[in-house]
Amino acid sequence: MKIKYLIIFFIFSISYSNSQQNKQNILFIGVDDMRPLTNSYGHHQMKTPNIDKLASEGIQFNQAYTNIAVCGASRASILTGVRGSQARFVSYYSRADEDLPEAIDLAEIFKNNGYKTFSIGKIYHHGEDNIKNWDFFRPFQNQKDYKNPKSLAQIEQRDEYHPINKNQVKTPPFEYANVDDFAYNDGKVTKTAIQNLKKLKESKEPFFMAVGYISTHLPFIQPEKYKSLYSDKDLVFSDLRTIPKNAPSRAVHEWTELRNAYLDIPSKGPVSPKMEEDLIRAYYSTVSYLDTLIGKLVGALDDLGMRNNTTIIFWSDHGFFLGEHGFWCKHHTFQEAIHVPLIISSPGKKKNIQSDALVEYVDIYPTLCELAGIKPPEYIHGKSMVPLLENPNINFKSEIYSRYQFREVVQDHDFSYHEILNYNKFYFDRQGNKKPTHDSDVKVGGYMLFDMKNDNKQSIDISKDTKYKTIVEEYSTKLKKMRDFTNKPIIIK
């Protein structure tokens, strides 16, 4: 009898072990402030061989959009699969465990299904957000990791401070230093991730590994060798230096993140031509530095023989203005802020394909669940992209929605319609900032419409042209319907 039970236990143990080893691993690569500015996305001045290679090994989504154009809110939305609203996931410091504490985030659902979970680098904006759901946690969120002695001396000698946060010293907006690829924060992220992949190779545990790079966030810092990749002729300058023609004045934003926190940036008006050139070159350079690190990470996965059972997803929390409309940074609903890179390379799925299907970042959660054979929660807002991984040309979504505080947008292949909102009920959040309540009345204070087939740079607001009156009404109704939906409380059973 004992022998019989031992045999049954042995068979069960082998079966369980095999099922664990056959689970689809997930390598979840997130980056910061990166617009789809790579060679594979058609920007041929860019030196991004590793991201290009990753795109060739999977599907590149050319029409992917973030649902919120600011880091904390965007990341909370991605990791919970829930859209932001006027009172949920609003600011850079938003937290999932505060705004939606009962939600099951990606780390928790994978952990509950037998995966070992890793958070290495910047995944949530606040590292301790839902920290209990990670088996291994290393935040590595020091982007102001200056290495050049000239930068360090400049910070000390200038002794200038943020005009609002009086304890925050201003620092250089970019740096190149004579150091190797692993010296900076993101190099340490890469090295730690590779070390843990090696351990996982030995343990054979299924994993959900989230690797978060702070690049391409300000300040743009990288080893010296990346500066020489981009000559003056490689730099692309925007020919749109003002808000769109006919747009309401509230379409302006002051890009205070750059103005307030960095040296040699004017408090009003545009940056100098020299600073514009330096910022664009440094942004390109940090994209290439990031590309190198991603190449090392994915290369390690290949070398360890783990690629055949691992889905890789590459995403950025939102985009970044590089002078378009006279703007820098993000915090808007224009293309440069909401249009983002998205690449998925998954075993057994299509490769070397570019899809023009409209997709949103809330779609990431159910996609990864389906690939891993996990049933997602019913309350999430996204739609699995797995059908697109098998047939990239299907009609997936008719439009996407995005927002940033009092701005909202609905966009399809034809038009991009934006509304600027006014609220009448507010509360004060934990930072003491005034935010609209979920039940605040909403009035439209301004709106814009752009023809995305003939004006994808969004240079002319056509919303007041009488021939587009019906389009404006139709798209405004779509936005109101989505607004009403997202402002309802999330019911988590």
N, C-alpha and C positions, 0 to 999 in steps of 0.2 A: 504494500500500500504506500509506504514511504517513497519507494522507488518511483511509483506512478506519479505521485505529487511532485517529486523532484524533476521528472521528465517534463511534466506540464509547466512547471515554473521555468525550466530551462528554455522550453520552446517559447513561452511568453516573453522571457527576457530577450531572446534573440529577435523576436518579432518587434518588440518595443524599441530595441536598439536600432534595428533597420529602419523603422518608421521615423525615428528621430534623425538618422543620418540622411533620409530622403526628403526631409522638409526643405522647402525652398528658402535659402538664406537671402537676406536683404542687406545690401550695402547702400545706405541712404546718405548721399553726399549733398549737403546744403552749403551754399555760399551766400555772401552778403552783398547787396547793392549791385548785382551784376545784371546788366541788360544783355540781350542775346548778341553780344559783340564778339563773335568768333569767326574764323574763316569758314567753318561749316554753315554758318548762318548768312553767308554771302558778303562778309566784310573782309575782303581779300588782303587788306593791309595787315590783318592780325596774324600773329604767329602763335597758333594754338594747335599744334599737331596732336596733342594727346586728347583734347576734347573732341577734335575732329575725328580721331580714330574711334573714340567711344561712340560718337554719332554713327559711324559706319558699321558699328557692331550692334546697333539697335535701331530704334526709331527716334528721330528728331522731330519734335513738335514745333512747327513754325508759327502757330497761332495759340500759344499758351499765355495765360494771364493770371497774375496774382489777384486775389480777392480783396486785399488791403495793402496799400502802398506805404507801409511802415513796418519796421522789423518785429517788434514785440507782438503786435496784433496779428501780423501775417503768419508768424510761426505758431502762435496759439491756434489759429484757424487751420493751418496745414496739419498740425499734430492731432487735432480733435475732429477734423473733417466737418467743421461747422462754420458757416459764414459769420462775418462780423455784422454788427447792427449799430444803431446810433448809440447804444449803451453797452455793447459787448465787443471786446477786441477792438479798441478804438485807438490806443496810443502806442508809442514805442515801448512803454513800460508795462503794457498789458500782460496779464498772467492768465494762463488757462485755469490754474487751480484757484483763482479768485473769481474770474468771470463765469466759469462753468465748472465748478468743483466736482460735480458728480460725473462728468464726462469720462469715458474710457479712452485715453489717448493711445496713439500708435504703440508706444512702448509697453503700456499695460496690456493691450490686447495680444501682442506678440508674447509677452511674458506669460500671460495666462494660458497660452497655447504651446508651452514647452520650449520657448526660445530664450536664449541668454541675450540680454539687452545691454547695449553700450551707448553711452553718450560721450563723445570725445570732441572737444571744441565747443563752438557756439551752435546749439540746437534750439533750445528755448532762449529768448533774450535774457531772462533771469535763469541762471543755471540751476537754482534750487526749485524752480517751477516743476511740480510733479516729480521731484527727485526720487521718491520712493519706488518709482517704476523702472529705474535703471539698476541693473546688477553691477555695472561698472560705470563710474562717472568721473571724468576729468574735464573741467570747464575750459581751460585755456582761452581766456577772453581778453587778452592784453594786446589790443591792436596798436596802442601807442608804445610799441616795443622798440623804441629808437635804438639804433646801434652806432650810427655815425657820430663821432665826437663833435663834429660841427653842429649837428642838431641838438645834442645835449647842452652844448655851450650856449647856443642861441636861446634855448628855453630858459636857462638860468639867467642869462644877461638881460634878456628883454623884459622878463618879469611882468608880463601882461596877462590879464585875467578876463574870463567870460563875463560879459556885462550883466548877466542875470544870476548865474551860479558863481558867486564871488570866490569860491574856493577852487574853481577849476582854472588851472593855468592854461594859457594859449600855447599851442605847439605848432611846428611846421606842418603844412598840409601834405607834404610828400618827403620822401627820403630815399636815397640809394646809399648802400653801405658795402664796404669790402668784406663781405662775410659769405659763408656757404649757404646752400638752400635750406639747411635745417636750423639755422641760427635764430630766425624769427619765430614768433608765436605759431604761425601756420606750419612751419617746418616741424615744430615739436608735436603739433597735432598729427601730422603725417607719420612721424616716427612712432608715436604711441599707438596709432591705429595699426600699423604694420606689425608691431610687436604682438599685439593682441590677435591679429589674424594668424600669426605663427602658432600661438598657444591654442587657438581654435582648431587649427589643422591637427594638432596632437589629440585634443580632447574629443574632436568630432561632434561637438555640440552645435545644434542649429542656432543661428544668430540673427538678430536684428541690430546691425551696427550703424549708428548715426554718427557721421563724421562732419563736423561743422567748421568751415573756414570763414574767418572774419574778412579776408580779402574777398571782394574788392572794395571794402569799406574804407572811408577816410580814417586816418591818413594813409595815403598810398605809399606803402613802404615795401622795399624789395632789395635783393642784392644788386650791386652795381652793374653786373653784366646784362641785366635786362633793359637798362636804359639805351644801350647801343642797338637794340633790336629795331628801334623806331627813329627814322630820320625825319627831318622837317616835312618832306614830301608825303610821308605816311599819315600825317595828322589830318583829320577831317574836322573842319570847323562848320558849325551850323550857319546857314544863311537866313535863319529866322531868329531875329534878336529881340522881338517884342511878342506880346500875347497875340493870339490870332486876330486878324482883322474882324471887326464887328463884335468881338467878344465882350462880355460885361467886365467891368473893372475888377470885380471880385475873382476873376480868373487868375489874377496875379498871385504869386507867392514869393516870399522874400528869402528863401533858402538860408534861413538863420543858422542851420546846423553848420554850414561852412563859414558864414559871416562871424558868428559869435565865438567859435571854438578854435580858430586857427589864425596864425600870424600872417600879416601882409594881405589880408582880405578886407576890402573897404566895408564900412558899416552901411553904406548906401551906394547904389549904382553898380555898374559892372566891374568885374575884375579887370586888371590891366591886360593888354594884349600878351605881354610876356608871361603873366601868371596863367592866362587861359592856355597858352601853348604848353607851359610846364605841367598844368593839371591834366590836360588831355594825354600828354606823353606818359605821365606817371600812371594814369589810369590804364592805358594800354599795357604798360610795363607790368603792372600788378596783375592784370589778366594773364599775361604770359608766365609770370611767376606762379600763379595759381595753377595754370595749365601743367607746368612742370611737376608740381606736387601731386596733382591728380594722376599724372602719368606714373609717378612712383607708387602711389597707392594701388591703382588698378593693376599695374605691372606686378606688384607683390601678390595680389590675388591670383593672377595668371601663373606666376612662378610656383605658387603653392599648390597648384592643381585644383583650385576651389571655384574656378569660374563657371564650370559646367552646371553648378547647382546654386548659383547666386544671381539674383536680379540686382542690377545696379540702376539706381535712379539719381539723376543729377538735376538740381533745381537751385534757384536763387530766390530769396524772400521777396524781392521786388526789383525794379529797374533803377535807373539813375540818369538824371539830366547832365549833359556835357555842354551846356550853353544854349540848348534849344529853347526858344521863346525867351531867351535871356535868363534861364533858370539853371541852377545846379542842385544836386541832391535828388530827393524823391518827393513824397508828400503831395501827390496830385493824382488826377485821373487821366492826364494826357498819356499818350503812348509810351513815352520814355520812362514813365514811372510804373506802368502796369504791365507792359509787354515783357515777358521773361523767358529765359531759356528753360527747356525741359527735354531731357533725353532719358529714355528707358531702354536698357539692354537686358533682355530676359531670355534664358535658355528656352529653345523651342519656338520662339516668336520671331517675327520678321526682323530682318537685318538690312542695314544700308538703305533705309527708306526715310523720306521726309514726308510728314503728314501736315496738311493744311487745315485739318479739323480744328474747330474751336474747342479748347479745353481750359479748365480752371484748376487752380491748385486744390480746391476742395475735392477734386476727383482723385487725388493721390491716395488718400486713405482707403477708399473701397477698392482701388486698383491693387494695392499691395496685399490687402486682405484676400482678394480673389486669387492672386498668384500663389499665395501661401495656403490656400484652401481653408481660410478662416472666414466665418460668417461675421460681417460687420454689424455694429449696432443699428437699429432701425431709425434712430433719430438723426443720423448724420445727413449732410446736405449734398454730398457729391455723388458722382455716377462713375462706375468702374470703366476704365479705359482699356480693359483687356480686349474687348472686341476690336479696338483700333490697333492693338499689337498684333492681331491676326489679319485684319483687313484695314489698313490705314486710310482708305479712301471712302469709308462709309460716312453717311451723314450722322454725326454724333450729337451735336448740340446746335440749336438755332442761334443762340447768342450767349454772351458771357456778361457777368456783372462784377463790378469792382467799386471800391469806395475809399475815401480817406476823409475822416471826420465829417465836415459839412458838404462834402462833394460825393456824388454818386454818378456812375456811368453804366449804360447798357450798350453793348456793341455787337455787331455781327459783321459779315463780310462786306456789307454795303454801307452802313452808317455807324457812327459813334455819337451817342446822345448823352449829354452831361447835364446834371442839375446841381445848382448851388442852393443849399437849404438854410432855412431859419427855424429855430426851435423856441418853445415857450416854457418848458419845464426843465429844471437842471438839478444836479446834485454835485457835491464836491468830492472828488476821488481822494485816494490816500496820499496823493502828492499835493492836494489842495487846489487842484485845477477844476474848473467848472466844466461839467459834461452834461449833455442832454439825457434825460431819463428815457427808459424804454417806452413810456406811454406819452411822451411829449407830442404835442401837435406839431405837424410839419407843414411849412409853407415854402413854396419854390421862390427863391429870391433872384434867380437868374438861370439861364439855360443856354446850351450851345449844341450845334449839330454840325458834324463833319462828314463829307463824302469820302469814304475810305477807299473807294476805287480810283478816284481822281485826285485826292488830296490826303494821302496817308500821312503826310507831315503835319496835318491839322493846322493849316495856315489861315483858312477862311471859315469863319462861323457863318453857316448858311441858314441858321434857325429862324431868322426874321424874314427870309424870302418867302413870299406868299405861296409859291408853288410847292414848298415843303411843309405847309401848315398841317396837312393830314399826317405826314411822317412824324412831325413833332408830337402831335396828339397821341399817335399810336405808341411811340417809344416812351413818352411820359407815362402812359398807362402801364406799360411793362415795368417801368421803374417803380411806380407806386405799388404794383402787385408784389414785386420782390421785396420792397421796403416793408410792406404790411406783413409779409411772411417772415422776414428775418427778425422783426421786432417782437414777434410773439415769443413768449417764454418757451424754452426747450424742455420738453417732457422726457425725462430719462427714467425708464422703468427698471 
